[in-house]
Amino acid sequence: MVVPHASLTEETTEAEALGMLEQINAGGAGGGLANRMGIVFTGIGYDWMSATVPVEGNTQPMGLFHGGGHVVLAESLASMHSFLTSGGKNVVGVDLNATHLRAMRGELVTGRAEVLHRGRTLMSHEVRMTDEEGRLLSIVRITNMILASKA
């Protein structure tokens, strides 16, 4: 588990954000499933976070990127972003809705989570997954509850 050195705020500098990304990507901070899938966090800001995941090794029997892979990528992004912007408080998902729009057989899926609502106890994100050409693959909306306890 990653314990952030500082909260992700509107005042977080680019250098601090890059340091957070390095910390998240090192040593399995994204969690066992994210690590097994090969998720790499690639960008971060106060209102967004992005990551990629390879298609290879994450397919369903028809050879397409697994629908559950979209959900794991989305939940990893939204939960990590909520965790970092809350200053390292425990975060749990309370609602998730996924809409799959296009099949994916390419090499890399990119997800970008953007904040829809930021409250003291609830944070909602919309996560859009795209292929290498920027075509929309799926949209996931997720709400996390920010608990009072620290990780």
Disulfide bonds with the S-S distance in Angstrom:
none
